[in-house]
């Protein structure tokens, strides 16, 4: 279960990787099927984070 406290805007698959856009800098991940421990990440302002367990990629959605 991927969750960023209901701040996920959308997810996209590019080159086999799931990219998840978030409106917040803090996200949490427990896998797409709740198959690993719950972990928290902070997305840098100009970058992304990759879950160390399941390789999901989290990016911060640009503000208009």
C-alpha positions as CSV (number, residue, x, y, z in Angstrom):
1,X,0.0,0.0,0.0
2,X,1.5,3.3,-1.1
3,X,0.2,6.2,0.9
4,X,1.3,9.8,1.4
5,X,-1.5,10.6,3.8
6,X,-3.9,11.1,0.9
7,X,-1.7,13.6,-0.9
8,X,-1.0,11.4,-3.9
9,X,-2.0,13.1,-7.1
10,X,-1.4,10.3,-9.6
11,X,1.0,7.6,-10.6
12,X,2.6,6.8,-13.9
13,X,4.6,3.9,-15.2
14,X,7.7,4.9,-17.2
15,X,10.3,2.2,-18.4
16,X,8.7,-0.3,-16.0
17,X,9.1,2.0,-12.9
18,X,6.1,3.4,-11.1
19,X,6.4,7.1,-10.6
20,X,4.1,8.6,-7.9
21,X,3.4,12.4,-7.7
22,X,2.8,13.8,-4.3
23,X,1.7,17.3,-3.2
24,X,3.7,16.9,0.1
25,X,7.4,16.5,0.7
26,X,6.8,13.6,3.2
27,X,5.6,10.3,1.9
28,X,5.2,6.8,3.3
29,X,5.4,3.4,1.5
30,X,4.6,-0.2,2.4
31,X,4.7,-1.5,-1.1
32,X,2.0,-1.7,-3.8
33,X,0.6,-4.8,-2.1
34,X,1.5,-4.0,1.5
35,X,4.4,-6.4,1.1
36,X,7.2,-4.6,3.0
37,X,7.6,-2.7,6.3
38,X,6.2,0.8,6.4
39,X,8.9,3.4,5.6
40,X,8.9,7.2,5.4
41,X,10.8,9.4,2.9
42,X,11.2,13.1,2.4
43,X,11.2,14.2,-1.2
44,X,13.8,16.9,-2.0
45,X,12.4,20.1,-3.5
46,X,14.1,19.5,-6.8
47,X,14.3,15.8,-7.0
48,X,12.8,12.4,-6.1
49,X,13.2,9.5,-3.7
50,X,13.2,5.7,-4.5
51,X,11.8,3.2,-2.0
52,X,14.6,1.0,-0.9
53,X,12.3,-2.0,-0.7
54,X,10.1,-1.9,-3.8
55,X,11.7,0.7,-6.1
56,X,8.6,3.0,-6.3
57,X,9.7,6.5,-7.3
58,X,8.2,9.5,-5.5
59,X,8.4,13.0,-7.0
60,X,6.9,16.2,-5.7
61,X,4.2,17.7,-7.9
62,X,5.1,21.1,-9.3
63,X,3.0,23.9,-8.0
64,X,1.4,25.9,-10.8
